[in-house]
Structures are given as structure tokens and as C-alpha cells.
Amino acid sequence: MIEVVDVSAQEGRTIEGALQKETDRQPAGAAGAHEGGTMTVSVYIPTPFRHLVGNRVHVQARGRTVRDVLADLDRQFPGFRQQLFGPEGKLATHINVYVNQVEIGTLQGEETPLREGDEVAVIPALAGGAVALTPEMVERYSRHIIMPQVGSAGQRKIMEAKVLIIGAGGLGSPVAIYLALAGVGTIGLVDFDVVDRSNLQRQILHQDDDVGRPKVVSAKETLLAYNPYVNVETHETPLTSDNAFDIIAPYDIVVNGADNFATRYLVNDACYLLKKPLVDGSILMFDGQATTYLPGRGCYRCLYPAPPPPGMVPSCAEAGVLGAMCATIGSIQATEVLKLILGIGEPLVNRLLLYDALALEFRIVRIRRDPNCPLCGDHPTITQLIDYEAFCGAPFPAAQHA
């Protein structure tokens, strides 16, 4: 059954303009927004303090300055001040306060004036084995942290995650960049190819100066330029039955960006046998597909029990691909990964997303676990990795990523 999904996106209101430079701020008592009394602002409450405010993510407080707002919080929620201030009445050194994602130490401290609608965030240092969010990280990931579905706890989950991306090419590029920007702690890249000038039409990890360089080297430099806090592990080797388990095992989630069937079946089988979630994507010409496989809930073989005969389905090198297709499907794959890390929303499990760029249509095909599947069925016959070149009737290509 195919159902058409309505993807008419409504423009959401952004928070652009919320970040005000210190020079743009009016001092307390100045004409304009501060005339006539105190301001009402939204205060972001991190999870360690939410028990004091009825487990709310945001509360309203009033005041003309940060000091006033903190005092109002204590009036509304007795005991809140004790969490923020030391015995000498000074803001504790393990507490950082932000106004519109700017740390007040770079503004006017507790005397920083506020405007109607400003957001104040009170961020404590965190320990207990979790990744610490430094002030710079809080600012970097602020658009995640202010969302109740993510928050500081969710951002730490992202920073602790390990994701392996098969291919630093067309799909791997947007996936890797968005995961790095999101703060995924460890990103693994599997690719043995070098950058070719024809790659630059769609593979945004690489630039003209990278032609002739190993893709994983170019990709690592790009990702670290975007976010120096991520760890990028490179695997400059073909993925085979001999090394797949060793490469995949250390990671939490695998993203498949390969464009040949031998690698697709290999990655599928290895992920199932290792019980790793697999976020799968593919593109060709103006069409794209994406789905997510979770162990025990179906696999690539349930959807495609056998590969097509060699040469029947052309590769991107043979038929071409619209470069922007990579961004569409790759962004969906990155979103699926982040949803899995955070444990939120409904991933594309048992659903195959089909994208027709020419018609600008998205469709969903319902797929189910096949009880007769040789890998994940009730009576599996594949219990170890096989010879995928023989199975697909074609060798692993030298350049295997879209």
C-alpha cells in the first residue's frame, strides 16, 4: 500500500534576531523598552533544576536586569537561589547565566538589562560521567538545548553517540556535516576512494583543492573545520566480509551511503548480525529513497530479497544524479540518526520514503518483516557474512559511493 504524505511545509517563525550585541542593549532606565516597569522574560530551566519549578522547561519571570529575574525566580520557587549563589551571595562559579545565548560575563554581569521577550538560561556544570557542556558548547548548541525534546540531557546524548557513515560521497557528505554540526561525539567514515572533479557537483565535503586526495582525509578536515569538538575516525579501506564486523562493532548507529548492491547487502547483514540500527538511503537521477532498519523489525533483504541482475540498474556514474538530491535524502538520514539517538519521534521503521524530485512528491510505502527472510526471518539461513561479490554477481566497484 502506498500513501501520499502531505509535505507542504509551513514557514515556522524563527528566533532570528534574538541574539543582541552588547552595544545594542539599552541600559536600565533608558528610554524605550525599559520605561514603565519591569520586563517579562522566559527562563530556560535545565533538567537538574526542574524539580524546583514543577518539572517545567521554561518559566516566566519579571525584572529589569538579570539580578532582578533571579530574585523573582526565588520568590516564585523558594530554594532556587540556593542552587545558584555561594555563601557570600555571589553567583557560583559552576553556574553560567545566558541572555539570548550570550553569557552575561561578556555583557554587564548580573546588571545586564533585559527587554520584553528576552530568554534567560541558567546552565550548571554537569558531572556524573556525562559529557560536560562548556559555555562555548552551550552557545554552539543553544538551538538544540532550548527545545524541550532535546535540552541539555539530549545534547549530551548526541555528544556521547558514535555514528559510522559508509561513504564520504553524495549522501555521506550532508549526513556527516549535519551530524558534526549537531555535535555527534564520534563520526566514523568508511571510504577508500579519492576525490574526483566529477564528485564536486554534489559531494559537499570536498572542494576543488581536494581533487586527488583521499576522501576520508578531505572529509575529516571539513568536519573539524565545522566543529572542532567532534572526533572523526577514518577507515580508508574497502568494506568487505573480512573487516566489516571490526569496523562496525564500535559504533552505535550505521548510515549507509553506498551506491552498489554488494556493499548494501554487506552492510545490511553486518548490522543485523551485530544488532546495530541502520539508516539507509539511496539516490539516482531524480529519485531518492530512505528507510531505517532496527534489529528484529525487518531488514534490506525483506524489501529486496535478491539484487537485480548486473547492469540492469545503472549507477550514478552511468545514469547521473541531480546534486541537490543528495541534500534532500542525506538530511533525512541525518534526522533519522538524531531521532534514534534522542529516542524521540517515529523513525522510518517498516516504512520506505520515496522522493520524486521532478514531481516534488513524497510517498510512503509500508514494508514489513518477512518471516521467510534468510537473514531476519523465523528460520534464518544466513548467520554469518557471505561472499557478496558472488551473491550480487558483480565485484565491489572501485568508487562505491554516490
Secondary structure, DSSP 4 states (H G I P E B T S, - for coil): -EEE----PPPPPP-TT----GGGPPPTT-SSTTTTSPEEEEEE--GGGGGGGTS-SEEEEEESBHHHHHHHHHHHSTTHHHHHB-TTSSBPTTEEEEETTEEGGGTTGGG-B--TT-EEEEEE---TTSPP--HHHHHHTHHHHTSTTTHHHHHHHHHH-EEEEE-SSTTHHHHHHHHHHHT-SEEEEE---B--GGGGGT-TT--GGGTTSBHHHHHHHHHHHH-TTSEEEEE-S---TTTHHHHHTT-SEEEE-B-SHHHHHHHHHHHHHHT--EEEEEEEBTEEEEEEE-TTS--HHHH-SSPPPTTSS--HHHH-B-HHHHHHHHHHHHHHHHHHHHT-S---BTEEEEEETTTTEEEEEE----TT-TTTSSS-S--S---HHHHHTSPPPSS-B-
